[in-house]
Each structure stands twice: as structure tokens, then as C-alpha cells.
Amino acid sequence: MPLDWSPFVDLVRRHQRFLLTTHVRPDGDGIGSMLALADVLQRHGKSVRMTVASKFPPRYHFLDPERHFKQFALPGEEFRDTDLVVVLDTGTWNQLGDFGNFLRSLAVPKVVIDHHMTQDDLNAHRFVDATAEATGRLVFEAITALGGPLKETAAQALFVALAMDTGWFRHRNTTPATFTLASVLVKAGARPTAAYEHLFEQNSLARLRLTGLILERLRLAHGGLVAYTEIRRSDYETTGATPQDTEDLIDYARSIAGVEVALSFMEQPRGGVKVSFRSRERVNVAQIAEQLGGGGHRFASGAILDTSLEEAQTRVLHAVGAALNAS
């Protein structure tokens, strides 16, 4: 059933100072959705600020050349002068990082626009549709409900959101409606060729060096049905890469013939291990991630484990093996 955006339109009309955010280690969907909504709200005469408790990935700088995005850090007093917060592409506390503690302290209306199944109670107005291929689609619906305008900058941001969360239209969440929306965005000024060149043909040497380490560490488990690799904290200093450079690298593990589940284990700067899951058909990795305190989609999900790299691998491989046996 289509979402009813009239409550969102009413909130926009009744408020003036907006604060937009997305999840830590933001991806193309989170960033594109945030930038597009900010563009339209500003054209409606609203004051808009954007922040995330994480660095802005350099590969997406072309979408925000004037650097309107600001990195969040506690106590966050500079962002307290707001009367409505919009959280995009996540609905869970652990995906907000330090911004989550700040959000709890704000006594203002909150909105969640998201397409993930896993949701916490953020005490927010929820506009959530897990059938949407990207949060960018939901932001497009919100913009349409507001009456636009959808200019070239917002169209380009939404195209990136849509394309990146469908694996550039390769993943199973791609439908005929996905291509219809892509066509609308191109007609509004999105430039797919320029976006692709920025995203996939402008790699830093550091990212390529990190890619080499990930490929070297690829291993198989459960009779070749599972492929996994790891990123250690020391790898960033060794290669000059950043955590944002890890985006999409799990696809190498998923690309191995016969693999049903791909895993990436990333040691976190503050401790713990972030686990990314990708699945083909047999296993619902969102259910595995939820068992470990995370969440996501059937074919793509994640979790953060407060443990060592070795223990995280043992626990996750066991859980994935059990899911494969039950499938």
C-alpha cells in the first residue's frame, strides 16, 4: 500500500528549521536522499542543515561540491537550534552513532524515512516502506507530495541513491518501476554517465591498495557456499585508505562462483567488528543480522559485534552455517 505523505507535508509546512541526517558510514542512498530532500526543502524557503556522525565519503563529494554537509561530534550544540529532525535510510539507534545520543535529547518532532525492515522506536513519525528498492524512491515520493520542485541537483542525488542501492540496477530489488523512476530522474536533469564516472572510475590509489588486501584474504567456508574477507584497523594506515573506501568491496566475495553468502568483517576504530552480509537466494541474511543485534534486507544486511575479529568470525560463520542447513 502506498505511503500517505500528507502528515509529512503538514510537518514541513508547520516547521522552519530542519536538521537532516543518515546512518554512519553513509552510502549513496543515504547521502543522495539527504541531499535531494535538503535541496527541495531549501527551495520551499526552509532552513536546512545536514550532519552525520561519520566522515563524508570522498567518492560522493561531487554531489555536494560546496561542502554543505557537516560531520557531527558531541555535544553537538551547534545543531540544537532546530525544530524538526529527519532521519534518512535508517531507523535504528546503533546506525546513528553519536548522533543518536544527541537525538534523544531533542524535544522536537522527528521523522524517519527509510526502506529497511529493522526499526527501533525513535519516537518519530515513520514513513517506512520495506518494499522500496531505495530510500531515494521514498524521498522522491515525499518531494512529489510537496509539489516539488525537482531540479537537476536533486535529480542527480536521487539517481545516485536509486542506482547505488540496486547495484547499478543489477540486484533483485530492481523492478520495472525502478527503471521508470530512473527515466523520470534523467528527464529532470540526472546525468548517469557523469555519476558512474565519479563513483566507479575515480578510485584513489589507497582504495585500490585496500582492495588488494581484501582479495588476498578471501576465504571459503561451508563447502564453498560462503566467502568472507576481513579488514583490520591497521589496514587504513598501511594503505592510506579510509573506512569509507570499503563500500562495495564485499561484492568481490559475492562474485565467486557457487557462493550463496558473502561476508565482510571490519575491525572498528573504537573496538568491535562490523559485519556486512550479502546473500543470493537461499538465506535471509536480515534474520541472521537481527540475531546479532543488527538488521537490514533479505539479501543485504549488517551488524556490529562487540568482540574480537576472530570471535566475530566464529559466531557469524556458525550462524550462517545453521541458516544454510535449514534452507
C-alpha positions as CSV (number, residue, x, y, z in Angstrom):
1,M,0.0,0.0,0.0
2,P,1.4,3.4,-0.9
3,L,2.5,5.6,1.9
4,D,0.4,8.5,2.9
5,W,2.7,11.6,2.8
6,S,0.1,14.1,3.9
7,P,1.3,14.1,7.5
8,F,4.9,14.8,6.2
9,V,3.6,17.6,4.1
10,D,1.9,19.1,7.1
11,L,5.0,18.8,9.2
12,V,7.0,20.6,6.6
13,R,4.5,23.4,6.3
14,R,4.5,23.9,10.1
15,H,8.2,24.0,10.7
16,Q,11.1,26.1,9.5
17,R,14.5,24.8,10.8
18,F,15.3,21.3,9.6
19,L,18.1,19.0,10.6
20,L,18.8,16.1,8.3
21,T,20.9,13.0,9.0
22,T,21.6,9.5,7.8
23,H,23.4,6.5,9.1
24,V,27.1,6.3,10.0
25,R,29.4,5.2,7.1
26,P,26.8,6.8,4.8
27,D,26.3,5.2,1.3
28,G,24.9,6.5,-1.9
29,D,21.3,6.0,-0.9
30,G,21.6,7.8,2.5
31,I,23.7,10.7,1.0
32,G,21.6,11.1,-2.1
33,S,18.4,11.0,-0.2
34,M,19.6,13.6,2.3
35,L,21.0,16.0,-0.3
36,A,17.9,15.8,-2.5
37,L,15.5,16.4,0.3
38,A,17.6,19.3,1.6
39,D,17.6,20.9,-1.9
40,V,13.8,20.8,-2.1
41,L,13.2,22.0,1.4
42,Q,15.5,24.9,0.8
43,R,13.6,25.8,-2.3
44,H,10.5,25.9,-0.1
45,G,12.2,28.6,2.0
46,K,13.3,26.3,4.8
47,S,16.5,26.5,6.8
48,V,18.3,23.1,6.4
49,R,21.4,21.7,7.9
50,M,22.9,18.2,7.2
51,T,25.1,16.2,9.5
52,V,26.2,12.6,10.1
53,A,28.3,11.1,12.9
54,S,30.8,10.0,10.3
55,K,33.1,11.4,7.7
56,F,31.6,12.2,4.3
57,P,33.0,9.7,1.8
58,P,35.2,11.4,-0.8
59,R,33.6,9.4,-3.6
60,Y,30.4,11.4,-3.1
61,H,31.9,14.9,-3.0
62,F,30.7,15.5,-6.5
63,L,27.1,15.6,-5.1
64,D,28.0,18.2,-2.5
65,P,30.8,20.3,-4.1
66,E,30.2,23.3,-1.7
67,R,30.5,21.0,1.3
68,H,27.2,21.8,3.0
69,F,27.4,18.6,4.9
70,K,29.0,18.9,8.4
71,Q,30.4,16.0,10.4
72,F,28.6,15.5,13.8
73,A,30.5,15.4,17.0
74,L,29.3,15.5,20.6
75,P,28.0,17.5,22.3
76,G,26.5,18.9,19.1
77,E,25.3,22.2,20.5
78,E,25.7,23.9,17.1
79,F,22.8,21.7,15.8
80,R,20.4,22.2,18.7
81,D,18.7,25.2,17.0
82,T,16.2,23.1,15.0
83,D,12.5,22.4,15.2
84,L,12.3,19.2,13.2
85,V,14.8,16.3,12.6
86,V,14.6,14.0,9.5
87,V,16.5,10.7,9.7
88,L,17.0,9.0,6.3
89,D,17.9,5.5,5.3
90,T,17.9,4.1,8.8
91,G,15.5,3.7,11.7
92,T,17.9,2.2,14.3
93,W,19.8,3.8,17.2
94,N,23.0,1.9,16.6
95,Q,23.2,3.2,13.0
96,L,23.2,6.8,14.2
97,G,26.4,6.6,16.2
98,D,27.0,9.6,18.5
99,F,24.1,11.5,16.8
100,G,21.7,9.0,18.5
101,N,22.5,10.3,22.0
102,F,22.0,13.9,20.8
103,L,18.7,12.9,19.1
104,R,17.4,11.5,22.3
105,S,17.9,14.9,24.0
106,L,16.0,16.9,21.4
107,A,12.4,17.7,22.3
108,V,11.3,18.4,18.7
109,P,9.3,16.3,16.2
110,K,11.3,13.6,14.4
111,V,10.7,11.9,11.1
112,V,12.1,8.6,9.8
113,I,12.1,8.0,6.0
114,D,13.5,4.5,5.4
115,H,13.1,1.3,3.5
116,H,14.7,-1.2,5.9
117,M,12.7,-3.8,7.8
118,T,14.6,-3.4,11.0
119,Q,13.3,-0.4,13.0
120,D,13.8,0.9,16.6
121,D,11.4,3.2,18.3
122,L,13.0,6.6,17.7
123,N,9.8,8.4,18.9
124,A,9.4,9.6,15.3
125,H,6.8,9.8,12.6
126,R,7.6,6.8,10.4
127,F,7.5,6.8,6.6
128,V,8.8,3.3,6.1
129,D,8.3,1.0,3.1
130,A,10.5,-2.1,3.1
131,T,9.3,-2.9,-0.5
132,A,11.0,0.2,-1.8
133,E,14.3,-0.5,-3.6
134,A,15.9,2.6,-2.1
135,T,15.1,5.3,0.4
136,G,15.7,7.6,-2.6
137,R,12.3,6.4,-4.0
138,L,10.6,7.4,-0.8
139,V,12.2,10.8,-0.9
140,F,11.1,11.2,-4.5
141,E,7.5,10.4,-3.3
142,A,7.9,13.0,-0.4
143,I,9.1,15.6,-2.9
144,T,6.2,14.9,-5.2
145,A,3.8,15.2,-2.3
146,L,5.4,18.6,-1.5
147,G,4.8,19.7,-5.1
148,G,8.5,19.7,-6.0
149,P,10.4,21.3,-7.5
150,L,12.7,18.6,-8.6
151,K,15.7,20.4,-10.1
152,E,18.9,18.9,-11.6
153,T,20.9,18.8,-8.4
154,A,18.2,16.8,-6.5
155,A,17.5,14.6,-9.5
156,Q,21.2,13.7,-9.7
157,A,21.3,12.9,-6.0
158,L,18.2,10.7,-6.2
159,F,19.6,8.9,-9.3
160,V,22.7,8.0,-7.3
161,A,20.6,6.8,-4.4
162,L,18.5,4.6,-6.6
163,A,21.4,3.3,-8.7
164,M,23.7,2.5,-5.7
165,D,21.1,0.6,-3.7
166,T,20.2,-1.5,-6.7
167,G,23.8,-2.3,-7.6
168,W,23.5,-0.1,-10.6
169,F,20.3,-1.8,-11.5
170,R,21.7,-5.4,-11.1
171,H,20.2,-6.5,-7.8
172,R,16.9,-8.4,-7.2
173,N,15.3,-5.3,-5.8
174,T,15.4,-3.8,-9.3
175,T,11.9,-3.8,-10.9
176,P,10.2,-2.2,-13.9
177,A,9.2,0.7,-11.6
178,T,12.9,1.2,-10.8
179,F,13.6,2.0,-14.5
180,T,10.6,4.2,-14.7
181,L,11.8,6.3,-11.8
182,A,15.3,6.4,-13.3
183,S,13.8,7.7,-16.5
184,V,11.9,10.4,-14.6
185,L,15.1,11.5,-12.9
186,V,17.1,11.6,-16.1
187,K,14.4,13.8,-17.6
188,A,14.7,16.1,-14.6
189,G,18.4,16.5,-15.2
190,A,20.2,13.5,-13.7
191,R,23.4,12.6,-15.6
192,P,24.0,8.8,-15.3
193,T,27.3,8.8,-17.2
194,A,28.8,11.5,-15.0
195,A,27.6,9.8,-11.9
196,Y,29.1,6.5,-12.9
197,E,32.5,8.1,-13.8
198,H,32.7,9.8,-10.4
199,L,31.6,6.7,-8.5
200,F,33.5,3.9,-10.3
201,E,36.2,5.4,-12.4
202,Q,37.8,7.8,-9.9
203,N,39.3,5.3,-7.4
204,S,42.1,6.5,-5.2
205,L,45.3,4.5,-5.1
206,A,44.7,3.9,-1.4
207,R,41.3,2.3,-2.2
208,L,42.9,0.0,-4.8
209,R,45.6,-1.0,-2.3
210,L,42.9,-1.8,0.3
211,T,41.1,-3.8,-2.4
212,G,44.2,-5.9,-3.0
213,L,44.4,-6.8,0.7
214,I,40.7,-7.8,0.8
215,L,41.2,-10.0,-2.3
216,E,44.3,-11.6,-0.8
217,R,42.4,-12.5,2.4
218,L,39.3,-14.1,0.7
219,R,38.4,-17.4,2.1
220,L,35.7,-20.0,1.6
221,A,33.7,-21.9,4.2
222,H,30.8,-24.4,4.4
223,G,31.8,-26.2,1.2
224,G,32.3,-23.1,-0.8
225,L,28.8,-21.7,-0.1
226,V,30.2,-18.9,2.0
227,A,33.0,-16.5,1.1
228,Y,34.5,-14.0,3.6
229,T,37.2,-11.5,4.0
230,E,38.4,-9.1,6.6
231,I,39.7,-5.5,7.1
232,R,41.9,-4.8,10.1
233,R,42.3,-1.5,11.8
234,S,45.9,-1.3,10.8
235,D,45.0,-1.6,7.1
236,Y,44.0,2.1,6.9
237,E,47.4,3.3,8.0
238,T,49.1,0.7,5.8
239,T,47.2,1.6,2.6
240,G,46.2,5.2,3.3
241,A,42.6,4.3,2.8
242,T,39.6,5.3,5.0
243,P,36.7,3.2,6.2
244,Q,34.5,4.8,3.5
245,D,36.7,3.1,0.9
246,T,35.3,-0.3,1.9
247,E,31.9,0.4,0.3
248,D,31.0,-2.2,-2.4
249,L,34.2,-4.3,-1.7
250,I,32.1,-7.2,-0.3
251,D,30.8,-7.7,-3.9
252,Y,34.1,-9.4,-4.7
253,A,33.3,-12.1,-2.2
254,R,29.8,-12.5,-3.6
255,S,31.1,-12.8,-7.1
256,I,32.8,-16.1,-6.5
257,A,31.1,-19.0,-8.3
258,G,28.9,-21.1,-6.1
259,V,28.8,-18.7,-3.2
260,E,25.4,-18.2,-1.6
261,V,26.5,-15.8,1.3
262,A,29.3,-13.2,1.3
263,L,30.7,-11.7,4.5
264,S,33.0,-8.8,5.3
265,F,34.4,-8.4,8.8
266,M,35.7,-4.9,9.6
267,E,37.5,-4.0,12.8
268,Q,36.2,-0.7,14.1
269,P,38.3,2.2,15.3
270,R,36.7,2.2,18.7
271,G,36.6,-1.6,19.0
272,G,34.2,-4.3,17.9
273,V,33.7,-5.6,14.4
274,K,31.2,-4.5,11.7
275,V,29.9,-7.4,9.7
276,S,28.3,-7.0,6.3
277,F,26.2,-9.7,4.8
278,R,25.2,-10.3,1.2
279,S,23.1,-13.3,0.0
280,R,21.9,-14.7,-3.3
281,E,18.8,-16.7,-2.7
282,R,18.9,-19.5,-0.1
283,V,19.5,-17.4,3.1
284,N,17.7,-14.4,4.5
285,V,20.7,-12.6,6.0
286,A,18.5,-9.9,7.6
287,Q,17.3,-12.6,10.1
288,I,20.9,-13.5,10.9
289,A,21.9,-9.9,11.4
290,E,18.9,-9.3,13.7
291,Q,20.0,-12.3,15.8
292,L,23.3,-10.4,16.2
293,G,21.8,-7.1,17.0
294,G,21.8,-5.7,13.5
295,G,19.4,-5.7,10.6
296,G,18.7,-4.8,7.0
297,H,17.3,-6.5,4.0
298,R,16.8,-10.2,3.0
299,F,19.8,-10.0,0.6
300,A,21.9,-7.3,2.3
301,S,22.3,-6.5,6.0
302,G,24.8,-5.7,8.7
303,A,25.6,-5.9,12.4
304,I,28.2,-4.7,14.8
305,L,29.6,-7.2,17.3
306,D,31.4,-6.0,20.4
307,T,34.0,-8.7,20.3
308,S,37.3,-9.6,18.6
309,L,37.7,-10.3,14.9
310,E,38.3,-14.0,15.5
311,E,35.3,-14.4,17.8
312,A,33.1,-12.4,15.4
313,Q,34.1,-14.7,12.5
314,T,33.4,-17.8,14.6
315,R,29.9,-16.6,15.7
316,V,28.8,-15.4,12.3
317,L,30.1,-18.4,10.3
318,H,28.3,-20.7,12.8
319,A,25.0,-18.7,12.4
320,V,25.3,-18.7,8.6
321,G,26.0,-22.4,8.5
322,A,22.9,-23.1,10.6
323,A,20.9,-21.0,8.2
324,L,22.2,-22.8,5.2
325,N,21.5,-26.2,6.8
326,A,17.9,-25.1,7.5
327,S,17.3,-23.7,4.0
